[in-house]
Amino acid sequence: MNDDKLKIILALLSGVIFGLIFILLAFVLPLHEEPGPKKAEEQLRKISQQIKDNALNPPPKHP
C-alpha cells in the first residue's frame, strides 16, 4: 500500500518539476528570431538617413 502511494507521489512530483522546467525555458529563451538581412538593411538605411539629416542641421553650439 505504501509503495503505491509513494509511486503516485513521485510521479506527480516529477511531472510538476518537468512542467516547471519547460515553463522556465519558455521565459528564458528568446521569443523572436534574429533580424534577417532585409530587416538589417532597413535599420541601416534608417540610421544612415538620420545621420544625413543631422549633418544638414547640426545642433547649435554653446559658448
C-alpha positions, -999 to +999 in steps of 0.1 A: +000+000+000+028+024+009+047+016-023+017+025-044+013+059-026+050+066-029+049+058-067+020+082-072+035+109-052+069+106-070+051+105-104+032+137-096+062+154-082+083+146-112+055+158-135+053+191-117+091+196-118+092+186-155+065+211-163+082+239-143+114+233-163+096+239-196+077+269-182+111+284-171+126+277-205+097+294-222+106+326-203+143+323-207+146+316-244+141+345-268+107+348-284+117+364-317+142+355-343+173+374-351+168+401-377+173+389-412+191+406-440+160+426-450+154+439-416+191+447-411+192+467-444+161+487-433+177+495-400+209+506-416+190+527-441+171+544-413+203+551-393+222+565-424+192+587-432+191+601-396+229+607-398+224+626-431+195+646-417+215+656-386+245+666-407+225+691-426+211+707-394+238+704-367+227+713-332+236+749-320+269+753-304+270+766-268+296+793-260 
